[in-house]
């Protein structure tokens, strides 16, 4: 298999780990050969298959993986055993860590955090300072924004909009166009 990227000699130190800037070796997706990308701890953090890419100043460390056609960019940090897959996008200064999964056409952006064993899937969007954590699942056309938190074993399948300081924990909800603003479901 022909490699699509390589680790360069340029590196940074992040939390005591040496991370290497990547460079595209061939054209794929919207990436042109020679394009410099973000930083990886090891080559296995980014799949050589598909059109996946880590760009800008984004960091992928530990055993985290970006695969399929997923894009990680901005100043995001992907760590632990997190998986970014499908056509997912993680951007700005978002964080995905631990055993979290972002997949499908999901978008995690701004200062949002997805961690522990949370799953964000389908067309879900997590943005602002929102958090999806523990074993929560957010899917469908859900929007989690502002300072909202979805945690525990909560399962949200949208379309649903969770905003402001709402906190959803430990429930399963299937919605057809609902806006939850500032409530606390525990």
Residue pairs with C-beta under 8 A, 6 or more apart in sequence:
1 48
1 49
2 25
2 26
3 25
3 48
4 24
4 25
4 26
4 28
4 48
5 22
5 23
5 24
5 25
5 37
5 46
5 48
6 22
6 23
6 25
7 20
7 21
7 22
7 40
7 42
7 43
8 20
8 21
8 22
8 23
8 36
9 20
10 20
10 21
11 18
11 19
11 20
11 21
11 39
12 18
12 19
12 21
12 39
13 19
14 39
14 59
14 61
15 61
17 41
17 61
17 62
18 41
19 39
19 40
19 41
19 59
19 61
20 39
20 40
20 41
21 36
21 37
21 38
21 39
22 36
22 37
22 38
22 39
22 40
22 46
22 54
23 34
23 35
23 36
23 37
24 31
24 32
24 33
24 34
24 35
24 37
24 53
25 33
26 33
27 33
28 51
29 51
29 53
29 69
30 51
31 37
31 51
31 53
37 53
37 54
37 55
37 56
37 58
38 54
38 55
38 56
38 57
38 58
38 59
38 60
38 72
38 73
39 54
39 57
39 58
39 59
39 60
40 46
40 54
40 59
40 60
40 61
41 60
41 61
41 62
44 65
45 54
45 60
45 61
45 64
45 65
45 66
45 78
46 52
46 53
46 54
46 60
46 65
46 66
46 67
47 65
47 66
47 67
47 68
49 67
49 68
50 67
50 68
50 69
51 69
52 66
52 67
52 68
52 69
52 70
52 71
52 84
53 66
53 71
53 72
53 73
54 60
54 66
54 72
54 73
55 71
55 72
55 73
55 74
56 73
56 74
56 75
57 74
57 75
58 72
58 73
58 74
58 75
58 76
58 77
58 78
58 90
59 76
59 77
59 78
59 79
60 66
60 72
60 78
60 79
61 77
61 78
61 79
62 79
62 80
62 81
63 80
63 81
64 78
64 79
64 80
64 81
64 82
64 83
64 84
64 96
64 97
65 82
65 83
65 84
65 85
66 72
66 78
66 84
66 85
67 83
67 84
67 85
68 85
68 86
68 87
69 86
69 87
70 84
70 85
70 86
70 87
70 88
70 89
70 90
70 102
70 103
71 88
71 89
71 90
71 91
72 78
72 84
72 89
72 90
72 91
73 89
73 90
73 91
74 91
74 92
74 93
74 94
75 92
75 93
76 90
76 91
76 92
76 93
76 94
76 95
76 96
77 95
77 96
77 97
78 84
78 90
78 95
78 96
78 97
79 95
79 96
79 97
79 98
80 97
80 98
80 99
80 100
80 115
81 98
81 99
82 96
82 97
82 98
82 99
82 100
82 101
82 102
82 114
82 115
83 100
83 101
83 102
83 103
84 90
84 96
84 102
84 103
85 101
85 102
85 103
86 103
86 104
86 105
86 106
87 104
87 105
88 102
88 103
88 104
88 105
88 106
88 107
88 108
88 120
89 106
89 107
89 108
89 109
90 96
90 102
90 107
90 108
90 109
91 107
91 108
91 109
92 109
92 110
92 111
93 110
93 111
94 108
94 109
94 110
94 111
94 112
94 113
94 114
94 126
95 112
95 113
95 114
95 115
96 102
96 108
96 113
96 114
96 115
97 113
97 114
97 115
98 115
98 116
98 117
99 116
99 117
100 114
100 115
100 116
100 117
100 118
100 119
100 120
100 132
101 118
101 119
101 120
101 121
102 108
102 114
102 119
102 120
102 121
103 119
103 120
103 121
104 121
104 122
104 123
104 124
104 139
105 122
105 123
106 120
106 121
106 122
106 123
106 124
106 125
106 126
107 124
107 125
107 126
107 127
108 114
108 120
108 125
108 126
108 127
109 125
109 126
109 127
110 127
110 128
110 129
111 128
111 129
112 126
112 127
112 128
112 129
112 130
112 131
112 132
112 144
113 130
113 131
113 132
113 133
114 120
114 126
114 131
114 132
114 133
115 131
115 132
115 133
116 133
116 134
116 135
117 134
117 135
118 132
118 133
118 134
118 135
118 136
118 137
118 138
118 150
119 136
119 137
119 138
119 139
120 126
120 132
120 138
120 139
121 137
121 138
121 139
122 139
122 140
122 141
122 142
123 140
123 141
124 138
124 139
124 140
124 141
124 142
124 143
124 144
124 158
125 142
125 143
125 144
125 145
126 132
126 138
126 144
126 145
127 143
127 144
127 145
128 145
128 146
128 147
128 148
129 146
129 147
130 144
130 145
130 146
130 147
130 148
130 149
130 150
130 162
131 148
131 149
131 150
131 151
132 138
132 144
132 149
132 150
132 151
133 149
133 150
133 151
134 151
134 152
134 153
135 152
135 153
136 150
136 151
136 152
136 153
136 154
136 155
136 156
136 168
137 154
137 155
137 156
137 157
138 144
138 150
138 156
138 158
139 156
139 157
139 158
140 156
140 157
140 158
140 159
140 160
140 175
141 158
141 159
141 160
142 156
142 157
142 158
142 159
142 160
142 161
142 162
142 175
143 158
143 159
143 160
143 161
143 162
143 163
144 150
144 156
144 162
145 161
145 162
145 163
146 163
146 164
146 165
147 164
147 165
148 162
148 163
148 164
148 165
148 166
148 167
148 168
148 180
149 166
149 167
149 168
149 169
150 156
150 162
150 167
150 168
150 169
151 167
151 168
151 169
151 170
152 169
152 170
153 170
154 168
154 169
154 170
154 171
154 172
154 173
154 185
155 171
155 172
155 173
156 162
156 168
156 173
156 175
157 173
157 174
157 175
158 175
159 175
159 176
159 177
159 178
160 173
160 175
160 177
160 178
160 179
160 180
161 178
161 179
161 180
161 181
162 168
162 180
163 179
163 180
163 181
163 182
164 181
164 182
165 182
166 180
166 181
166 182
166 183
166 184
166 185
167 183
167 184
167 185
167 186
168 180
168 185
169 185
169 186
170 186
171 185
